Amino acid sequence: MFLKVISPEKVLYQGEVSLVQMPGKMGSFEILKNHAPLVALLEQGKVKIIDASRNTIMLDISPGVVHVRDNRIVIATEK
């Protein structure tokens, strides 16, 4: 899967990943390969990313939205 995390100022992360866990408005949830299409609101918190090399990356985000479709994930944050 390909993940891109963007803020109004810059790209915070982009690359191939195997798992993304994020702070949803209704609670934490994960995205794995071949996830159904989704648009969801995100709260401020930490995004856990497991990249293609199995490294774990923790990224702080402000509130925003996530869009998932065809193994592409875009997280857009407010700050």
mmCIF file of the N, C-alpha and C atoms, coordinates in Angstrom:
data_MODEL
# 
_entry.id   MODEL 
# 
loop_
_atom_site.group_PDB 
_atom_site.id 
_atom_site.type_symbol 
_atom_site.label_atom_id 
_atom_site.label_alt_id 
_atom_site.label_comp_id 
_atom_site.label_asym_id 
_atom_site.label_entity_id 
_atom_site.label_seq_id 
_atom_site.pdbx_PDB_ins_code 
_atom_site.Cartn_x 
_atom_site.Cartn_y 
_atom_site.Cartn_z 
_atom_site.occupancy 
_atom_site.B_iso_or_equiv 
_atom_site.pdbx_formal_charge 
_atom_site.auth_seq_id 
_atom_site.auth_comp_id 
_atom_site.auth_asym_id 
_atom_site.auth_atom_id 
_atom_site.pdbx_PDB_model_num 
ATOM 1   N N  . MET A 1 1  ? 0.856   -1.173 0.000  1.00 0.00 ? 1  MET A N  1 
ATOM 2   C CA . MET A 1 1  ? 0.000   0.000  0.000  1.00 0.00 ? 1  MET A CA 1 
ATOM 3   C C  . MET A 1 1  ? 0.895   1.227  0.000  1.00 0.00 ? 1  MET A C  1 
ATOM 4   N N  . PHE A 1 2  ? 0.344   2.313  -0.513 1.00 0.00 ? 2  PHE A N  1 
ATOM 5   C CA . PHE A 1 2  ? 1.088   3.569  -0.518 1.00 0.00 ? 2  PHE A CA 1 
ATOM 6   C C  . PHE A 1 2  ? 0.391   4.550  0.413  1.00 0.00 ? 2  PHE A C  1 
ATOM 7   N N  . LEU A 1 3  ? 1.162   5.160  1.315  1.00 0.00 ? 3  LEU A N  1 
ATOM 8   C CA . LEU A 1 3  ? 0.641   6.131  2.276  1.00 0.00 ? 3  LEU A CA 1 
ATOM 9   C C  . LEU A 1 3  ? 1.263   7.488  2.022  1.00 0.00 ? 3  LEU A C  1 
ATOM 10  N N  . LYS A 1 4  ? 0.411   8.513  2.072  1.00 0.00 ? 4  LYS A N  1 
ATOM 11  C CA . LYS A 1 4  ? 0.883   9.895  2.010  1.00 0.00 ? 4  LYS A CA 1 
ATOM 12  C C  . LYS A 1 4  ? 0.182   10.660 3.125  1.00 0.00 ? 4  LYS A C  1 
ATOM 13  N N  . VAL A 1 5  ? 0.978   11.325 3.975  1.00 0.00 ? 5  VAL A N  1 
ATOM 14  C CA . VAL A 1 5  ? 0.448   12.147 5.061  1.00 0.00 ? 5  VAL A CA 1 
ATOM 15  C C  . VAL A 1 5  ? 0.841   13.580 4.753  1.00 0.00 ? 5  VAL A C  1 
ATOM 16  N N  . ILE A 1 6  ? -0.178  14.446 4.617  1.00 0.00 ? 6  ILE A N  1 
ATOM 17  C CA . ILE A 1 6  ? 0.089   15.828 4.227  1.00 0.00 ? 6  ILE A CA 1 
ATOM 18  C C  . ILE A 1 6  ? -0.550  16.816 5.199  1.00 0.00 ? 6  ILE A C  1 
ATOM 19  N N  . SER A 1 7  ? 0.117   17.965 5.335  1.00 0.00 ? 7  SER A N  1 
ATOM 20  C CA . SER A 1 7  ? -0.437  19.101 6.063  1.00 0.00 ? 7  SER A CA 1 
ATOM 21  C C  . SER A 1 7  ? -0.517  20.238 5.044  1.00 0.00 ? 7  SER A C  1 
ATOM 22  N N  . PRO A 1 8  ? -1.123  21.367 5.409  1.00 0.00 ? 8  PRO A N  1 
ATOM 23  C CA . PRO A 1 8  ? -1.161  22.479 4.454  1.00 0.00 ? 8  PRO A CA 1 
ATOM 24  C C  . PRO A 1 8  ? 0.224   22.975 4.036  1.00 0.00 ? 8  PRO A C  1 
ATOM 25  N N  . GLU A 1 9  ? 1.226   22.767 4.894  1.00 0.00 ? 9  GLU A N  1 
ATOM 26  C CA . GLU A 1 9  ? 2.563   23.281 4.610  1.00 0.00 ? 9  GLU A CA 1 
ATOM 27  C C  . GLU A 1 9  ? 3.492   22.304 3.894  1.00 0.00 ? 9  GLU A C  1 
ATOM 28  N N  . LYS A 1 10 ? 3.337   20.985 4.186  1.00 0.00 ? 10 LYS A N  1 
ATOM 29  C CA . LYS A 1 10 ? 4.321   20.042 3.652  1.00 0.00 ? 10 LYS A CA 1 
ATOM 30  C C  . LYS A 1 10 ? 3.819   18.605 3.684  1.00 0.00 ? 10 LYS A C  1 
ATOM 31  N N  . VAL A 1 11 ? 4.581   17.734 3.045  1.00 0.00 ? 11 VAL A N  1 
ATOM 32  C CA . VAL A 1 11 ? 4.345   16.294 3.110  1.00 0.00 ? 11 VAL A CA 1 
ATOM 33  C C  . VAL A 1 11 ? 5.068   15.783 4.355  1.00 0.00 ? 11 VAL A C  1 
ATOM 34  N N  . LEU A 1 12 ? 4.318   15.166 5.270  1.00 0.00 ? 12 LEU A N  1 
ATOM 35  C CA . LEU A 1 12 ? 4.894   14.666 6.514  1.00 0.00 ? 12 LEU A CA 1 
ATOM 36  C C  . LEU A 1 12 ? 5.476   13.267 6.360  1.00 0.00 ? 12 LEU A C  1 
ATOM 37  N N  . TYR A 1 13 ? 4.895   12.468 5.459  1.00 0.00 ? 13 TYR A N  1 
ATOM 38  C CA . TYR A 1 13 ? 5.380   11.113 5.204  1.00 0.00 ? 13 TYR A CA 1 
ATOM 39  C C  . TYR A 1 13 ? 4.813   10.649 3.868  1.00 0.00 ? 13 TYR A C  1 
ATOM 40  N N  . GLN A 1 14 ? 5.614   9.884  3.144  1.00 0.00 ? 14 GLN A N  1 
ATOM 41  C CA . GLN A 1 14 ? 5.084   9.174  1.986  1.00 0.00 ? 14 GLN A CA 1 
ATOM 42  C C  . GLN A 1 14 ? 5.950   7.959  1.713  1.00 0.00 ? 14 GLN A C  1 
ATOM 43  N N  . GLY A 1 15 ? 5.288   6.855  1.372  1.00 0.00 ? 15 GLY A N  1 
ATOM 44  C CA . GLY A 1 15 ? 6.029   5.647  1.079  1.00 0.00 ? 15 GLY A CA 1 
ATOM 45  C C  . GLY A 1 15 ? 5.157   4.411  1.164  1.00 0.00 ? 15 GLY A C  1 
ATOM 46  N N  . GLU A 1 16 ? 5.754   3.276  0.836  1.00 0.00 ? 16 GLU A N  1 
ATOM 47  C CA . GLU A 1 16 ? 5.067   1.989  0.889  1.00 0.00 ? 16 GLU A CA 1 
ATOM 48  C C  . GLU A 1 16 ? 4.969   1.527  2.336  1.00 0.00 ? 16 GLU A C  1 
ATOM 49  N N  . VAL A 1 17 ? 3.804   1.018  2.711  1.00 0.00 ? 17 VAL A N  1 
ATOM 50  C CA . VAL A 1 17 ? 3.558   0.567  4.080  1.00 0.00 ? 17 VAL A CA 1 
ATOM 51  C C  . VAL A 1 17 ? 2.808   -0.762 4.070  1.00 0.00 ? 17 VAL A C  1 
ATOM 52  N N  . SER A 1 18 ? 2.861   -1.459 5.198  1.00 0.00 ? 18 SER A N  1 
ATOM 53  C CA . SER A 1 18 ? 2.082   -2.689 5.324  1.00 0.00 ? 18 SER A CA 1 
ATOM 54  C C  . SER A 1 18 ? 0.924   -2.529 6.302  1.00 0.00 ? 18 SER A C  1 
ATOM 55  N N  . LEU A 1 19 ? 1.001   -1.505 7.178  1.00 0.00 ? 19 LEU A N  1 
ATOM 56  C CA . LEU A 1 19 ? -0.067  -1.254 8.145  1.00 0.00 ? 19 LEU A CA 1 
ATOM 57  C C  . LEU A 1 19 ? -0.046  0.208  8.559  1.00 0.00 ? 19 LEU A C  1 
ATOM 58  N N  . VAL A 1 20 ? -1.240  0.772  8.754  1.00 0.00 ? 20 VAL A N  1 
ATOM 59  C CA . VAL A 1 20 ? -1.371  2.130  9.290  1.00 0.00 ? 20 VAL A CA 1 
ATOM 60  C C  . VAL A 1 20 ? -2.461  2.085  10.354 1.00 0.00 ? 20 VAL A C  1 
ATOM 61  N N  . GLN A 1 21 ? -2.124  2.546  11.560 1.00 0.00 ? 21 GLN A N  1 
ATOM 62  C CA . GLN A 1 21 ? -3.096  2.643  12.647 1.00 0.00 ? 21 GLN A CA 1 
ATOM 63  C C  . GLN A 1 21 ? -3.246  4.119  12.978 1.00 0.00 ? 21 GLN A C  1 
ATOM 64  N N  . MET A 1 22 ? -4.491  4.589  13.094 1.00 0.00 ? 22 MET A N  1 
ATOM 65  C CA . MET A 1 22 ? -4.713  6.019  13.294 1.00 0.00 ? 22 MET A CA 1 
ATOM 66  C C  . MET A 1 22 ? -5.832  6.299  14.284 1.00 0.00 ? 22 MET A C  1 
ATOM 67  N N  . PRO A 1 23 ? -5.843  7.536  14.844 1.00 0.00 ? 23 PRO A N  1 
ATOM 68  C CA . PRO A 1 23 ? -6.844  7.919  15.840 1.00 0.00 ? 23 PRO A CA 1 
ATOM 69  C C  . PRO A 1 23 ? -8.117  8.464  15.191 1.00 0.00 ? 23 PRO A C  1 
ATOM 70  N N  . GLY A 1 24 ? -9.077  7.606  14.961 1.00 0.00 ? 24 GLY A N  1 
ATOM 71  C CA . GLY A 1 24 ? -10.341 8.027  14.364 1.00 0.00 ? 24 GLY A CA 1 
ATOM 72  C C  . GLY A 1 24 ? -11.231 8.751  15.357 1.00 0.00 ? 24 GLY A C  1 
ATOM 73  N N  . LYS A 1 25 ? -12.178 9.462  14.839 1.00 0.00 ? 25 LYS A N  1 
ATOM 74  C CA . LYS A 1 25 ? -13.133 10.207 15.674 1.00 0.00 ? 25 LYS A CA 1 
ATOM 75  C C  . LYS A 1 25 ? -13.902 9.273  16.613 1.00 0.00 ? 25 LYS A C  1 
ATOM 76  N N  . MET A 1 26 ? -14.162 8.034  16.163 1.00 0.00 ? 26 MET A N  1 
ATOM 77  C CA . MET A 1 26 ? -14.904 7.051  16.958 1.00 0.00 ? 26 MET A CA 1 
ATOM 78  C C  . MET A 1 26 ? -13.979 6.029  17.613 1.00 0.00 ? 26 MET A C  1 
ATOM 79  N N  . GLY A 1 27 ? -12.664 6.252  17.544 1.00 0.00 ? 27 GLY A N  1 
ATOM 80  C CA . GLY A 1 27 ? -11.709 5.328  18.136 1.00 0.00 ? 27 GLY A CA 1 
ATOM 81  C C  . GLY A 1 27 ? -10.615 4.956  17.156 1.00 0.00 ? 27 GLY A C  1 
ATOM 82  N N  . SER A 1 28 ? -9.594  4.320  17.663 1.00 0.00 ? 28 SER A N  1 
ATOM 83  C CA . SER A 1 28 ? -8.453  3.928  16.843 1.00 0.00 ? 28 SER A CA 1 
ATOM 84  C C  . SER A 1 28 ? -8.843  2.810  15.869 1.00 0.00 ? 28 SER A C  1 
ATOM 85  N N  . PHE A 1 29 ? -8.264  2.839  14.667 1.00 0.00 ? 29 PHE A N  1 
ATOM 86  C CA . PHE A 1 29 ? -8.506  1.773  13.692 1.00 0.00 ? 29 PHE A CA 1 
ATOM 87  C C  . PHE A 1 29 ? -7.287  1.588  12.806 1.00 0.00 ? 29 PHE A C  1 
ATOM 88  N N  . GLU A 1 30 ? -7.239  0.428  12.136 1.00 0.00 ? 30 GLU A N  1 
ATOM 89  C CA . GLU A 1 30 ? -6.103  0.080  11.290 1.00 0.00 ? 30 GLU A CA 1 
ATOM 90  C C  . GLU A 1 30 ? -6.534  -0.114 9.846  1.00 0.00 ? 30 GLU A C  1 
ATOM 91  N N  . ILE A 1 31 ? -5.601  0.146  8.951  1.00 0.00 ? 31 ILE A N  1 
ATOM 92  C CA . ILE A 1 31 ? -5.790  -0.111 7.536  1.00 0.00 ? 31 ILE A CA 1 
ATOM 93  C C  . ILE A 1 31 ? -4.737  -1.130 7.109  1.00 0.00 ? 31 ILE A C  1 
ATOM 94  N N  . LEU A 1 32 ? -5.174  -2.202 6.499  1.00 0.00 ? 32 LEU A N  1 
ATOM 95  C CA . LEU A 1 32 ? -4.294  -3.220 5.941  1.00 0.00 ? 32 LEU A CA 1 
ATOM 96  C C  . LEU A 1 32 ? -4.533  -3.298 4.436  1.00 0.00 ? 32 LEU A C  1 
ATOM 97  N N  . LYS A 1 33 ? -3.698  -4.041 3.753  1.00 0.00 ? 33 LYS A N  1 
ATOM 98  C CA . LYS A 1 33 ? -3.811  -4.186 2.293  1.00 0.00 ? 33 LYS A CA 1 
ATOM 99  C C  . LYS A 1 33 ? -5.212  -4.653 1.892  1.00 0.00 ? 33 LYS A C  1 
ATOM 100 N N  . ASN A 1 34 ? -5.715  -4.104 0.795  1.00 0.00 ? 34 ASN A N  1 
ATOM 101 C CA . ASN A 1 34 ? -7.023  -4.428 0.216  1.00 0.00 ? 34 ASN A CA 1 
ATOM 102 C C  . ASN A 1 34 ? -8.208  -4.016 1.101  1.00 0.00 ? 34 ASN A C  1 
ATOM 103 N N  . HIS A 1 35 ? -8.016  -2.987 1.917  1.00 0.00 ? 35 HIS A N  1 
ATOM 104 C CA . HIS A 1 35 ? -9.103  -2.457 2.748  1.00 0.00 ? 35 HIS A CA 1 
ATOM 105 C C  . HIS A 1 35 ? -10.183 -1.872 1.841  1.00 0.00 ? 35 HIS A C  1 
ATOM 106 N N  . ALA A 1 36 ? -11.414 -1.949 2.273  1.00 0.00 ? 36 ALA A N  1 
ATOM 107 C CA . ALA A 1 36 ? -12.526 -1.349 1.533  1.00 0.00 ? 36 ALA A CA 1 
ATOM 108 C C  . ALA A 1 36 ? -12.336 0.170  1.460  1.00 0.00 ? 36 ALA A C  1 
ATOM 109 N N  . PRO A 1 37 ? -12.870 0.812  0.423  1.00 0.00 ? 37 PRO A N  1 
ATOM 110 C CA . PRO A 1 37 ? -12.795 2.278  0.336  1.00 0.00 ? 37 PRO A CA 1 
ATOM 111 C C  . PRO A 1 37 ? -13.389 2.913  1.599  1.00 0.00 ? 37 PRO A C  1 
ATOM 112 N N  . LEU A 1 38 ? -12.767 4.027  2.020  1.00 0.00 ? 38 LEU A N  1 
ATOM 113 C CA . LEU A 1 38 ? -13.146 4.635  3.282  1.00 0.00 ? 38 LEU A CA 1 
ATOM 114 C C  . LEU A 1 38 ? -12.774 6.108  3.293  1.00 0.00 ? 38 LEU A C  1 
ATOM 115 N N  . VAL A 1 39 ? -13.637 6.921  3.893  1.00 0.00 ? 39 VAL A N  1 
ATOM 116 C CA . VAL A 1 39 ? -13.317 8.301  4.244  1.00 0.00 ? 39 VAL A CA 1 
ATOM 117 C C  . VAL A 1 39 ? -13.728 8.446  5.701  1.00 0.00 ? 39 VAL A C  1 
ATOM 118 N N  . ALA A 1 40 ? -12.799 8.936  6.552  1.00 0.00 ? 40 ALA A N  1 
ATOM 119 C CA . ALA A 1 40 ? -13.092 9.034  7.981  1.00 0.00 ? 40 ALA A CA 1 
ATOM 120 C C  . ALA A 1 40 ? -12.422 10.275 8.573  1.00 0.00 ? 40 ALA A C  1 
ATOM 121 N N  . LEU A 1 41 ? -13.030 10.791 9.649  1.00 0.00 ? 41 LEU A N  1 
ATOM 122 C CA . LEU A 1 41 ? -12.464 11.915 10.392 1.00 0.00 ? 41 LEU A CA 1 
ATOM 123 C C  . LEU A 1 41 ? -11.431 11.388 11.386 1.00 0.00 ? 41 LEU A C  1 
ATOM 124 N N  . LEU A 1 42 ? -10.351 12.148 11.549 1.00 0.00 ? 42 LEU A N  1 
ATOM 125 C CA . LEU A 1 42 ? -9.296  11.777 12.486 1.00 0.00 ? 42 LEU A CA 1 
ATOM 126 C C  . LEU A 1 42 ? -9.168  12.835 13.569 1.00 0.00 ? 42 LEU A C  1 
ATOM 127 N N  . GLU A 1 43 ? -8.803  12.383 14.757 1.00 0.00 ? 43 GLU A N  1 
ATOM 128 C CA . GLU A 1 43 ? -8.532  13.293 15.864 1.00 0.00 ? 43 GLU A CA 1 
ATOM 129 C C  . GLU A 1 43 ? -7.028  13.485 15.998 1.00 0.00 ? 43 GLU A C  1 
ATOM 130 N N  . GLN A 1 44 ? -6.656  14.472 16.786 1.00 0.00 ? 44 GLN A N  1 
ATOM 131 C CA . GLN A 1 44 ? -5.242  14.667 17.088 1.00 0.00 ? 44 GLN A CA 1 
ATOM 132 C C  . GLN A 1 44 ? -4.723  13.435 17.816 1.00 0.00 ? 44 GLN A C  1 
ATOM 133 N N  . GLY A 1 45 ? -3.529  13.006 17.459 1.00 0.00 ? 45 GLY A N  1 
ATOM 134 C CA . GLY A 1 45 ? -2.952  11.837 18.114 1.00 0.00 ? 45 GLY A CA 1 
ATOM 135 C C  . GLY A 1 45 ? -1.783  11.287 17.324 1.00 0.00 ? 45 GLY A C  1 
ATOM 136 N N  . LYS A 1 46 ? -1.508  10.024 17.522 1.00 0.00 ? 46 LYS A N  1 
ATOM 137 C CA . LYS A 1 46 ? -0.378  9.373  16.873 1.00 0.00 ? 46 LYS A CA 1 
ATOM 138 C C  . LYS A 1 46 ? -0.844  8.409  15.788 1.00 0.00 ? 46 LYS A C  1 
ATOM 139 N N  . VAL A 1 47 ? -0.141  8.430  14.667 1.00 0.00 ? 47 VAL A N  1 
ATOM 140 C CA . VAL A 1 47 ? -0.349  7.456  13.597 1.00 0.00 ? 47 VAL A CA 1 
ATOM 141 C C  . VAL A 1 47 ? 0.811   6.471  13.691 1.00 0.00 ? 47 VAL A C  1 
ATOM 142 N N  . LYS A 1 48 ? 0.475   5.194  13.772 1.00 0.00 ? 48 LYS A N  1 
ATOM 143 C CA . LYS A 1 48 ? 1.493   4.137  13.781 1.00 0.00 ? 48 LYS A CA 1 
ATOM 144 C C  . LYS A 1 48 ? 1.606   3.604  12.358 1.00 0.00 ? 48 LYS A C  1 
ATOM 145 N N  . ILE A 1 49 ? 2.809   3.644  11.831 1.00 0.00 ? 49 ILE A N  1 
ATOM 146 C CA . ILE A 1 49 ? 3.073   3.197  10.470 1.00 0.00 ? 49 ILE A CA 1 
ATOM 147 C C  . ILE A 1 49 ? 4.073   2.052  10.533 1.00 0.00 ? 49 ILE A C  1 
ATOM 148 N N  . ILE A 1 50 ? 3.754   0.951  9.881  1.00 0.00 ? 50 ILE A N  1 
ATOM 149 C CA . ILE A 1 50 ? 4.736   -0.113 9.690  1.00 0.00 ? 50 ILE A CA 1 
ATOM 150 C C  . ILE A 1 50 ? 5.072   -0.095 8.211  1.00 0.00 ? 50 ILE A C  1 
ATOM 151 N N  . ASP A 1 51 ? 6.313   0.259  7.913  1.00 0.00 ? 51 ASP A N  1 
ATOM 152 C CA . ASP A 1 51 ? 6.704   0.425  6.513  1.00 0.00 ? 51 ASP A CA 1 
ATOM 153 C C  . ASP A 1 51 ? 7.031   -0.920 5.858  1.00 0.00 ? 51 ASP A C  1 
ATOM 154 N N  . ALA A 1 52 ? 7.381   -0.868 4.591  1.00 0.00 ? 52 ALA A N  1 
ATOM 155 C CA . ALA A 1 52 ? 7.639   -2.085 3.820  1.00 0.00 ? 52 ALA A CA 1 
ATOM 156 C C  . ALA A 1 52 ? 8.806   -2.892 4.367  1.00 0.00 ? 52 ALA A C  1 
ATOM 157 N N  . SER A 1 53 ? 9.721   -2.246 5.098  1.00 0.00 ? 53 SER A N  1 
ATOM 158 C CA . SER A 1 53 ? 10.873  -2.929 5.706  1.00 0.00 ? 53 SER A CA 1 
ATOM 159 C C  . SER A 1 53 ? 10.577  -3.393 7.125  1.00 0.00 ? 53 SER A C  1 
ATOM 160 N N  . ARG A 1 54 ? 9.319   -3.282 7.558  1.00 0.00 ? 54 ARG A N  1 
ATOM 161 C CA . ARG A 1 54 ? 8.871   -3.679 8.891  1.00 0.00 ? 54 ARG A CA 1 
ATOM 162 C C  . ARG A 1 54 ? 9.363   -2.763 10.014 1.00 0.00 ? 54 ARG A C  1 
ATOM 163 N N  . ASN A 1 55 ? 9.775   -1.542 9.663  1.00 0.00 ? 55 ASN A N  1 
ATOM 164 C CA . ASN A 1 55 ? 10.130  -0.541 10.667 1.00 0.00 ? 55 ASN A CA 1 
ATOM 165 C C  . ASN A 1 55 ? 8.856   0.109  11.180 1.00 0.00 ? 55 ASN A C  1 
ATOM 166 N N  . THR A 1 56 ? 8.817   0.422  12.466 1.00 0.00 ? 56 THR A N  1 
ATOM 167 C CA . THR A 1 56 ? 7.665   1.103  13.049 1.00 0.00 ? 56 THR A CA 1 
ATOM 168 C C  . THR A 1 56 ? 7.980   2.589  13.183 1.00 0.00 ? 56 THR A C  1 
ATOM 169 N N  . ILE A 1 57 ? 7.080   3.410  12.674 1.00 0.00 ? 57 ILE A N  1 
ATOM 170 C CA . ILE A 1 57 ? 7.224   4.865  12.713 1.00 0.00 ? 57 ILE A CA 1 
ATOM 171 C C  . ILE A 1 57 ? 5.999   5.423  13.420 1.00 0.00 ? 57 ILE A C  1 
ATOM 172 N N  . MET A 1 58 ? 6.224   6.295  14.394 1.00 0.00 ? 58 MET A N  1 
ATOM 173 C CA . MET A 1 58 ? 5.120   6.967  15.088 1.00 0.00 ? 58 MET A CA 1 
ATOM 174 C C  . MET A 1 58 ? 5.130   8.434  14.651 1.00 0.00 ? 58 MET A C  1 
ATOM 175 N N  . LEU A 1 59 ? 3.979   8.905  14.193 1.00 0.00 ? 59 LEU A N  1 
ATOM 176 C CA . LEU A 1 59 ? 3.874   10.256 13.657 1.00 0.00 ? 59 LEU A CA 1 
ATOM 177 C C  . LEU A 1 59 ? 2.747   10.985 14.378 1.00 0.00 ? 59 LEU A C  1 
ATOM 178 N N  . ASP A 1 60 ? 3.040   12.146 14.963 1.00 0.00 ? 60 ASP A N  1 
ATOM 179 C CA . ASP A 1 60 ? 2.009   12.967 15.608 1.00 0.00 ? 60 ASP A CA 1 
ATOM 180 C C  . ASP A 1 60 ? 1.257   13.740 14.533 1.00 0.00 ? 60 ASP A C  1 
ATOM 181 N N  . ILE A 1 61 ? -0.081  13.714 14.622 1.00 0.00 ? 61 ILE A N  1 
ATOM 182 C CA . ILE A 1 61 ? -0.894  14.477 13.665 1.00 0.00 ? 61 ILE A CA 1 
ATOM 183 C C  . ILE A 1 61 ? -1.901  15.341 14.414 1.00 0.00 ? 61 ILE A C  1 
ATOM 184 N N  . SER A 1 62 ? -2.346  16.388 13.738 1.00 0.00 ? 62 SER A N  1 
ATOM 185 C CA . SER A 1 62 ? -3.452  17.202 14.219 1.00 0.00 ? 62 SER A CA 1 
ATOM 186 C C  . SER A 1 62 ? -4.732  16.613 13.613 1.00 0.00 ? 62 SER A C  1 
ATOM 187 N N  . PRO A 1 63 ? -5.908  17.112 14.005 1.00 0.00 ? 63 PRO A N  1 
ATOM 188 C CA . PRO A 1 63 ? -7.145  16.584 13.423 1.00 0.00 ? 63 PRO A CA 1 
ATOM 189 C C  . PRO A 1 63 ? -7.129  16.666 11.892 1.00 0.00 ? 63 PRO A C  1 
ATOM 190 N N  . GLY A 1 64 ? -7.856  15.761 11.257 1.00 0.00 ? 64 GLY A N  1 
ATOM 191 C CA . GLY A 1 64 ? -7.895  15.756 9.800  1.00 0.00 ? 64 GLY A CA 1 
ATOM 192 C C  . GLY A 1 64 ? -8.826  14.688 9.257  1.00 0.00 ? 64 GLY A C  1 
ATOM 193 N N  . VAL A 1 65 ? -8.534  14.248 8.042  1.00 0.00 ? 65 VAL A N  1 
ATOM 194 C CA . VAL A 1 65 ? -9.334  13.212 7.385  1.00 0.00 ? 65 VAL A CA 1 
ATOM 195 C C  . VAL A 1 65 ? -8.397  12.194 6.737  1.00 0.00 ? 65 VAL A C  1 
ATOM 196 N N  . VAL A 1 66 ? -8.935  10.983 6.526  1.00 0.00 ? 66 VAL A N  1 
ATOM 197 C CA . VAL A 1 66 ? -8.205  9.947  5.799  1.00 0.00 ? 66 VAL A CA 1 
ATOM 198 C C  . VAL A 1 66 ? -9.087  9.462  4.659  1.00 0.00 ? 66 VAL A C  1 
ATOM 199 N N  . HIS A 1 67 ? -8.459  9.198  3.529  1.00 0.00 ? 67 HIS A N  1 
ATOM 200 C CA . HIS A 1 67 ? -9.143  8.655  2.359  1.00 0.00 ? 67 HIS A CA 1 
ATOM 201 C C  . HIS A 1 67 ? -8.395  7.393  1.951  1.00 0.00 ? 67 HIS A C  1 
ATOM 202 N N  . VAL A 1 68 ? -9.118  6.286  1.820  1.00 0.00 ? 68 VAL A N  1 
ATOM 203 C CA . VAL A 1 68 ? -8.522  5.001  1.444  1.00 0.00 ? 68 VAL A CA 1 
ATOM 204 C C  . VAL A 1 68 ? -9.236  4.490  0.202  1.00 0.00 ? 68 VAL A C  1 
ATOM 205 N N  . ARG A 1 69 ? -8.438  4.097  -0.806 1.00 0.00 ? 69 ARG A N  1 
ATOM 206 C CA . ARG A 1 69 ? -9.016  3.524  -2.025 1.00 0.00 ? 69 ARG A CA 1 
ATOM 207 C C  . ARG A 1 69 ? -7.904  2.875  -2.838 1.00 0.00 ? 69 ARG A C  1 
ATOM 208 N N  . ASP A 1 70 ? -8.148  1.671  -3.313 1.00 0.00 ? 70 ASP A N  1 
ATOM 209 C CA . ASP A 1 70 ? -7.213  0.962  -4.188 1.00 0.00 ? 70 ASP A CA 1 
ATOM 210 C C  . ASP A 1 70 ? -5.797  0.903  -3.606 1.00 0.00 ? 70 ASP A C  1 
ATOM 211 N N  . ASN A 1 71 ? -5.697  0.550  -2.322 1.00 0.00 ? 71 ASN A N  1 
ATOM 212 C CA . ASN A 1 71 ? -4.405  0.429  -1.630 1.00 0.00 ? 71 ASN A CA 1 
ATOM 213 C C  . ASN A 1 71 ? -3.599  1.723  -1.622 1.00 0.00 ? 71 ASN A C  1 
ATOM 214 N N  . ARG A 1 72 ? -4.292  2.855  -1.678 1.00 0.00 ? 72 ARG A N  1 
ATOM 215 C CA . ARG A 1 72 ? -3.666  4.178  -1.528 1.00 0.00 ? 72 ARG A CA 1 
ATOM 216 C C  . ARG A 1 72 ? -4.354  4.867  -0.363 1.00 0.00 ? 72 ARG A C  1 
ATOM 217 N N  . ILE A 1 73 ? -3.558  5.377  0.555  1.00 0.00 ? 73 ILE A N  1 
ATOM 218 C CA . ILE A 1 73 ? -4.069  6.030  1.752  1.00 0.00 ? 73 ILE A CA 1 
ATOM 219 C C  . ILE A 1 73 ? -3.547  7.459  1.770  1.00 0.00 ? 73 ILE A C  1 
ATOM 220 N N  . VAL A 1 74 ? -4.446  8.418  1.922  1.00 0.00 ? 74 VAL A N  1 
ATOM 221 C CA . VAL A 1 74 ? -4.041  9.814  2.049  1.00 0.00 ? 74 VAL A CA 1 
ATOM 222 C C  . VAL A 1 74 ? -4.623  10.346 3.345  1.00 0.00 ? 74 VAL A C  1 
ATOM 223 N N  . ILE A 1 75 ? -3.736  10.821 4.217  1.00 0.00 ? 75 ILE A N  1 
ATOM 224 C CA . ILE A 1 75 ? -4.137  11.488 5.450  1.00 0.00 ? 75 ILE A CA 1 
ATOM 225 C C  . ILE A 1 75 ? -3.846  12.963 5.281  1.00 0.00 ? 75 ILE A C  1 
ATOM 226 N N  . ALA A 1 76 ? -4.869  13.800 5.418  1.00 0.00 ? 76 ALA A N  1 
ATOM 227 C CA . ALA A 1 76 ? -4.710  15.256 5.329  1.00 0.00 ? 76 ALA A CA 1 
ATOM 228 C C  . ALA A 1 76 ? -5.006  15.846 6.703  1.00 0.00 ? 76 ALA A C  1 
ATOM 229 N N  . THR A 1 77 ? -4.016  16.545 7.269  1.00 0.00 ? 77 THR A N  1 
ATOM 230 C CA . THR A 1 77 ? -4.153  17.111 8.603  1.00 0.00 ? 77 THR A CA 1 
ATOM 231 C C  . THR A 1 77 ? -4.337  18.625 8.539  1.00 0.00 ? 77 THR A C  1 
ATOM 232 N N  . GLU A 1 78 ? -4.850  19.198 9.630  1.00 0.00 ? 78 GLU A N  1 
ATOM 233 C CA . GLU A 1 78 ? -5.083  20.644 9.681  1.00 0.00 ? 78 GLU A CA 1 
ATOM 234 C C  . GLU A 1 78 ? -3.799  21.442 9.815  1.00 0.00 ? 78 GLU A C  1 
ATOM 235 N N  . LYS A 1 79 ? -2.788  20.905 10.511 1.00 0.00 ? 79 LYS A N  1 
ATOM 236 C CA . LYS A 1 79 ? -1.543  21.641 10.753 1.00 0.00 ? 79 LYS A CA 1 
ATOM 237 C C  . LYS A 1 79 ? -0.344  20.832 10.300 1.00 0.00 ? 79 LYS A C  1 
# 
